[in-house]
Amino acid sequence: MAIPAALLPTTCDIYRPFGDSTPLATAVPCRLVADMPGGRNNGLAGTLLFTHYIELDPSAGILDGCTRLLTANAPSYADGDEVRIPSGGSTSFVVVWVEERQVGTAQASKRAYLLRHAV
């Protein structure tokens, strides 16, 4: 089920891989939320660090760069997709982590945690 359009007030462009010159998807509806306090990793290795997150429709094609080695307990973070908000804009973010939320309900969505990229 799709998120109501009124809850996704802006759009973004998604680039894969990060830094590609041509977007994979354009004008993807989203809602950008700044969350510096929530994204602090307090200097702990292997913990999630982010500055913002976006809420997206559950059908949005967006990927993080997390992997885990066979014998490791913690994920390894790498650059995921690049997101530019607003669509056609120059403010760039790297996707750190993507989670599916409330799967199978009318409130299903994707949340992508982002780290702002300085140019």
Phi and psi restraints in degrees (value plus and minus 20) as a CYANA .aco file:
   2 ALA   PHI    -105.1   -65.1
   2 ALA   PSI     130.6   170.6
   3 ILE   PHI     -94.8   -54.8
   3 ILE   PSI     119.2   159.2
   4 PRO   PHI     -76.9   -36.9
   4 PRO   PSI     117.6   157.6
   5 ALA   PHI     -75.9   -35.9
   5 ALA   PSI     -52.5   -12.5
   6 ALA   PHI     -84.1   -44.1
   6 ALA   PSI     -42.0    -2.0
   7 LEU   PHI    -108.3   -68.3
   7 LEU   PSI     -24.6    15.4
   8 LEU   PHI    -142.5  -102.5
   8 LEU   PSI      59.1    99.1
   9 PRO   PHI     -98.8   -58.8
   9 PRO   PSI     -27.9    12.1
  10 THR   PHI    -153.0  -113.0
  10 THR   PSI    -197.0  -157.0
  11 THR   PHI    -152.9  -112.9
  11 THR   PSI     142.1   182.1
  12 CYS   PHI    -158.3  -118.3
  12 CYS   PSI     142.2   182.2
  13 ASP   PHI    -130.5   -90.5
  13 ASP   PSI     121.2   161.2
  14 ILE   PHI    -134.4   -94.4
  14 ILE   PSI     107.8   147.8
  15 TYR   PHI    -134.5   -94.5
  15 TYR   PSI     115.5   155.5
  16 ARG   PHI    -159.9  -119.9
  16 ARG   PSI     102.9   142.9
  17 PRO   PHI     -97.0   -57.0
  17 PRO   PSI     153.7   193.7
  18 PHE   PHI     -74.0   -34.0
  18 PHE   PSI     113.0   153.0
  19 GLY   PHI      69.3   109.3
  19 GLY   PSI     -23.1    16.9
  20 ASP   PHI     -82.7   -42.7
  20 ASP   PSI     131.9   171.9
  21 SER   PHI    -106.3   -66.3
  21 SER   PSI     -35.0     5.0
  22 THR   PHI    -138.7   -98.7
  22 THR   PSI     106.9   146.9
  23 PRO   PHI     -88.5   -48.5
  23 PRO   PSI     124.2   164.2
  24 LEU   PHI     -95.5   -55.5
  24 LEU   PSI     -57.9   -17.9
  25 ALA   PHI    -163.9  -123.9
  25 ALA   PSI     123.1   163.1
  26 THR   PHI    -144.1  -104.1
  26 THR   PSI     136.6   176.6
  27 ALA   PHI      34.7    74.7
  27 ALA   PSI      21.4    61.4
  28 VAL   PHI     -99.9   -59.9
  28 VAL   PSI      99.8   139.8
  29 PRO   PHI     -81.7   -41.7
  29 PRO   PSI     117.3   157.3
  30 CYS   PHI    -178.2  -138.2
  30 CYS   PSI     152.5   192.5
  31 ARG   PHI    -150.6  -110.6
  31 ARG   PSI      99.5   139.5
  32 LEU   PHI    -112.7   -72.7
  32 LEU   PSI     112.5   152.5
  33 VAL   PHI    -150.0  -110.0
  33 VAL   PSI     105.8   145.8
  34 ALA   PHI     -98.4   -58.4
  34 ALA   PSI     114.2   154.2
  35 ASP   PHI    -168.3  -128.3
  35 ASP   PSI      38.1    78.1
  36 MET   PHI     -78.7   -38.7
  36 MET   PSI     -66.6   -26.6
  37 PRO   PHI     -80.6   -40.6
  37 PRO   PSI     -60.4   -20.4
  38 GLY   PHI     -91.2   -51.2
  38 GLY   PSI     -43.7    -3.7
  39 GLY   PHI    -114.4   -74.4
  39 GLY   PSI     -17.7    22.3
  40 ARG   PHI     -91.3   -51.3
  40 ARG   PSI     115.9   155.9
  41 ASN   PHI    -122.0   -82.0
  41 ASN   PSI     -18.3    21.7
  42 ASN   PHI      33.0    73.0
  42 ASN   PSI       9.5    49.5
  43 GLY   PHI      56.2    96.2
  43 GLY   PSI     -10.7    29.3
  44 LEU   PHI    -105.4   -65.4
  44 LEU   PSI     104.8   144.8
  45 ALA   PHI     -82.9   -42.9
  45 ALA   PSI     121.6   161.6
  46 GLY   PHI      57.8    97.8
  46 GLY   PSI     -10.9    29.1
  47 THR   PHI    -123.2   -83.2
  47 THR   PSI     136.5   176.5
  48 LEU   PHI     -91.9   -51.9
  48 LEU   PSI     111.5   151.5
  49 LEU   PHI    -144.2  -104.2
  49 LEU   PSI     104.3   144.3
  50 PHE   PHI    -170.5  -130.5
  50 PHE   PSI     141.4   181.4
  51 THR   PHI    -133.7   -93.7
  51 THR   PSI     -46.0    -6.0
  52 HIS   PHI    -166.5  -126.5
  52 HIS   PSI     149.5   189.5
  53 TYR   PHI    -162.9  -122.9
  53 TYR   PSI     138.6   178.6
  54 ILE   PHI    -143.4  -103.4
  54 ILE   PSI     123.9   163.9
  55 GLU   PHI    -117.3   -77.3
  55 GLU   PSI     114.4   154.4
  56 LEU   PHI    -154.4  -114.4
  56 LEU   PSI     142.8   182.8
  57 ASP   PHI     -80.6   -40.6
  57 ASP   PSI     126.1   166.1
  58 PRO   PHI     -83.0   -43.0
  58 PRO   PSI     -37.3     2.7
  59 SER   PHI    -107.2   -67.2
  59 SER   PSI     -25.0    15.0
  60 ALA   PHI     -82.7   -42.7
  60 ALA   PSI     115.5   155.5
  61 GLY   PHI    -112.8   -72.8
  61 GLY   PSI      73.1   113.1
  62 ILE   PHI    -157.4  -117.4
  62 ILE   PSI     117.4   157.4
  63 LEU   PHI    -147.4  -107.4
  63 LEU   PSI     123.7   163.7
  64 ASP   PHI    -113.8   -73.8
  64 ASP   PSI     158.6   198.6
  65 GLY   PHI    -133.3   -93.3
  65 GLY   PSI       4.6    44.6
  66 CYS   PHI     -99.5   -59.5
  66 CYS   PSI     120.1   160.1
  67 THR   PHI    -159.3  -119.3
  67 THR   PSI     149.7   189.7
  68 ARG   PHI    -162.9  -122.9
  68 ARG   PSI     110.2   150.2
  69 LEU   PHI     -91.9   -51.9
  69 LEU   PSI     133.7   173.7
  70 LEU   PHI     -72.1   -32.1
  70 LEU   PSI     -61.0   -21.0
  71 THR   PHI    -121.6   -81.6
  71 THR   PSI     -13.3    26.7
  72 ALA   PHI    -115.4   -75.4
  72 ALA   PSI     128.7   168.7
  73 ASN   PHI    -109.2   -69.2
  73 ASN   PSI     -43.9    -3.9
  74 ALA   PHI    -132.3   -92.3
  74 ALA   PSI     128.9   168.9
  75 PRO   PHI     -93.6   -53.6
  75 PRO   PSI     138.1   178.1
  76 SER   PHI    -128.8   -88.8
  76 SER   PSI     108.0   148.0
  77 TYR   PHI    -116.0   -76.0
  77 TYR   PSI     113.8   153.8
  78 ALA   PHI    -157.1  -117.1
  78 ALA   PSI     152.4   192.4
  79 ASP   PHI     -84.3   -44.3
  79 ASP   PSI     107.3   147.3
  80 GLY   PHI    -115.1   -75.1
  80 GLY   PSI    -169.4  -129.4
  81 ASP   PHI     -82.7   -42.7
  81 ASP   PSI     141.4   181.4
  82 GLU   PHI    -121.7   -81.7
  82 GLU   PSI     118.3   158.3
  83 VAL   PHI    -142.4  -102.4
  83 VAL   PSI     112.9   152.9
  84 ARG   PHI    -136.0   -96.0
  84 ARG   PSI     105.9   145.9
  85 ILE   PHI    -148.5  -108.5
  85 ILE   PSI     110.1   150.1
  86 PRO   PHI     -94.1   -54.1
  86 PRO   PSI     151.2   191.2
  87 SER   PHI     -73.7   -33.7
  87 SER   PSI     109.9   149.9
  88 GLY   PHI      64.6   104.6
  88 GLY   PSI     -22.6    17.4
  89 GLY   PHI    -107.2   -67.2
  89 GLY   PSI    -196.4  -156.4
  90 SER   PHI    -133.9   -93.9
  90 SER   PSI     -25.2    14.8
  91 THR   PHI     -94.5   -54.5
  91 THR   PSI      99.0   139.0
  92 SER   PHI    -133.8   -93.8
  92 SER   PSI     122.4   162.4
  93 PHE   PHI    -153.8  -113.8
  93 PHE   PSI     129.3   169.3
  94 VAL   PHI    -121.1   -81.1
  94 VAL   PSI     119.6   159.6
  95 VAL   PHI    -100.8   -60.8
  95 VAL   PSI     100.6   140.6
  96 VAL   PHI    -113.5   -73.5
  96 VAL   PSI     -62.0   -22.0
  97 TRP   PHI    -174.7  -134.7
  97 TRP   PSI     122.1   162.1
  98 VAL   PHI    -144.4  -104.4
  98 VAL   PSI     113.0   153.0
  99 GLU   PHI    -149.9  -109.9
  99 GLU   PSI     125.3   165.3
 100 GLU   PHI    -112.7   -72.7
 100 GLU   PSI     113.9   153.9
 101 ARG   PHI    -138.8   -98.8
 101 ARG   PSI     119.6   159.6
 102 GLN   PHI      29.8    69.8
 102 GLN   PSI      27.3    67.3
 103 VAL   PHI     -77.3   -37.3
 103 VAL   PSI     115.8   155.8
 104 GLY   PHI      62.0   102.0
 104 GLY   PSI     -13.5    26.5
 105 THR   PHI    -135.9   -95.9
 105 THR   PSI     152.4   192.4
 106 ALA   PHI     -88.8   -48.8
 106 ALA   PSI     -36.5     3.5
 107 GLN   PHI    -119.4   -79.4
 107 GLN   PSI      -3.8    36.2
 108 ALA   PHI     -78.5   -38.5
 108 ALA   PSI     121.5   161.5
 109 SER   PHI    -179.4  -139.4
 109 SER   PSI     153.8   193.8
 110 LYS   PHI    -136.5   -96.5
 110 LYS   PSI     123.5   163.5
 111 ARG   PHI    -141.9  -101.9
 111 ARG   PSI     104.8   144.8
 112 ALA   PHI    -131.6   -91.6
 112 ALA   PSI     100.5   140.5
 113 TYR   PHI    -105.4   -65.4
 113 TYR   PSI     112.7   152.7
 114 LEU   PHI    -143.4  -103.4
 114 LEU   PSI     132.0   172.0
 115 LEU   PHI    -140.7  -100.7
 115 LEU   PSI     102.2   142.2
 116 ARG   PHI     -84.1   -44.1
 116 ARG   PSI     116.5   156.5
 117 HIS   PHI    -124.3   -84.3
 117 HIS   PSI     102.0   142.0
 118 ALA   PHI    -104.1   -64.1
 118 ALA   PSI     115.4   155.4
